[in-house]
Amino acid sequence: MTGLVPIGEMLTQEAEQFASHRQWRRAARSYHDALAYGCQLRRKGNLVATLQGNAVQAMALKSLASRARQMDGEAALMLLQVLKRLRPVRGNASESLQQEREWGSRQLAEALRERKSLRGVLRSWDMGFERIVGIEWEWQFRFQPKRAVFQTFRNAMEELAKEAALPHGRRRFGLRAPPSDIFNQLIVSVYYGVANAHTRRDAYWEIAEAQLAIASYSSQNQGRLPSSLSELVPRYIPNAPQDPFSTGPLLYQPKGSLKAPLIYSVGMNGRDDGGKLLPYSGPATDKSDLGVLSLAPH
């Protein structure tokens, strides 16, 4: 992602610099700023900003989770409180799609009132579709009932928002019936992956909280690791961290392939692949798990 993401990248790098010098309070402040900035981006009212916000949050969460073992217990508890405070404002897929529905409805209504061409309407979304519009598509759009185009957009976004509120395993990818008009065929398909993007972000959030809780636990137990994540409840976290890609908790290996605690999600395929990790930017078809490798303690 470009645009606003470099600001979040800068804040995350700042946090990593403080962490490398064990300046944990400053690191916690910078991690907080990066995550809060990512949360605020979704309030700009369009999908691009929402996905950029998710990218910023995921970047900071992965960095935070990877460095949790290097922290002392006090620093880990401090950052757990940061995540707790920001959790209610991080946004979810259903809210983001409803927000996009209202923003898109305003853009579309204004463009249709002004009798814009298909290319002109698509420019409002700033996704580059206007560059591929040819004469045939323009003629199709010209003779399509504009009220029907508008209502189809609103209905489609409502359906996607409702699907996004369901657990990952119960969601349908796409609509029950594809739109018949060219505008919605182009635009609505863009939103099909929004729910999965949020679910990935949620998985990294749970993983970061669990790694911080383990760091706190370890510091108070002579370096010992918990045998299961349930040992962290309720002293360090209120509930066992749940895997948003499944119906159960996150998976935990006290000593993973690098002899470090590995906490991971089953990822998109919904199957435990033994901790084979999937990068945040990996395609939805990757047959692997989702997690973060921990850096060794100083």
Helices and strands as residue ranges (DSSP letters): H 5-20, H 24-41, G 42-44, H 47-67, G 68-70, H 73-86, G 87-89, H 93-113, H 118-123, G 129-132, H 135-142, H 146-164, G 168-170, H 182-187, G 188-193, H 194-219, G 229-232, E 251-253, E 262-265, E 277-278, E 289-291
